[in-house]
């Protein structure tokens, strides 16, 4: 399975997980620039979540959350700020979140940054 196919599978699993927890999916693969992208933008209870998804079939190269670098978080934050400044919708607050999928185990951190 190619990395692109794995990535799409991981994002689908993450979307299904968020939907099952009562989130509304606003956007997927939202690009701010060619260097900055948010996997999923979700909404629940007045809060908007900018979600990074990491999917792995094995922990041979480390755990999924370990692949989220400070640089990646900075790019997500820039993308989040761009999205918030260019939407007409109003939110109470926002969070940068992460979903880790290792095989079939899904972990969600609501606020990573």
N, C-alpha and C positions, 0 to 999 in steps of 0.2 A: 504494500500500500504506500503510495507516495505521500510526502509531507503535506502537500496541498489537500489531498483527499482526507488525511488524518485531521488536518485543521478544520475542514468543513464538518467532518463528523463530530469533532469536539465542540464546535460552535452549535451544532444542532442539539447535542446532548445538553449543553449549557442552557440554551433557549428553552428546551422542554423542562429542565429543572426549574428555571426561573418562573415559567408559566405555572408550574405545579405549586409554586409558593405564592401565587397571587400577583406576580409582577406583570406589567404590561410592557411589551417590547416596542420601543419607539423606532429604533434604527439598528441595523447590523452593518458591520464593516464601514463605519463612518470615517471618511478621510478628511483631515484638515489640510494636509499637504502630502506630498509623496513619501514623506518620512514619518508621518504621524497618523495613526489609525486607532480607532476604538472598536473592539470586536462586537460588543453589544451595548446599546444604550437602553436602559430599562427604567420603569417608573413604578413607584409604589408609595402610597400614603404621603403624597406631596414632596417626596424626595426623588431626585433623578440619580441613577447609578450608571457610571461609566465602567464597564466590566471588561477586564482582560481575561481571556480564556487560555489556559494551558492544558493540553491533552497529551498524555503519554501512555503507551501500551506497556512500558517497562520502566523501572527506576534505575536502569543501568547507567544512564547519564545524569542521574540525580532526580530529585522530586520535582514535580511540575512548578510549584511555587518558587523554587530556587532559580527558575529561568526568568523571573521578572526582576530586571535590573533597575537601579535608580534612574538610569538614562531612559529606560522604557516608561517608567512612572512619570518622569518629567514630560515626555512626549504625550502621554495620555492626558496629563493635566493641561497642557497647551491646547490639545484637541477639545477637551471639556470646556475650557474657557471660551474658545472660538464658538462651539456649539451654543453655549448659554448666551453669548452676546449676539447671536444671529437667529434666535428663535423668538417668536412672539409669546410662547408659553412661559408662565411664571411658576417657579418651584420654591419650596421652603428652603431647601438646601440641596447640595449635591455630595456624592461620595464616589471615590475611586475604589472599585472593588475588584476582586479576583475570584475566579473559579478554577479549581484544580481538578482534573479528571485523570485518575490513574486506573486503567482498566475500566471497571464499572463503579469505582468509588469516587463520589463527587464531594468536594469540600468547597465551601463558600465563605469568603472573608468579606464582610460588608464594607469595611473601611481599611484600606491598606496604605493610604497616603493622605 
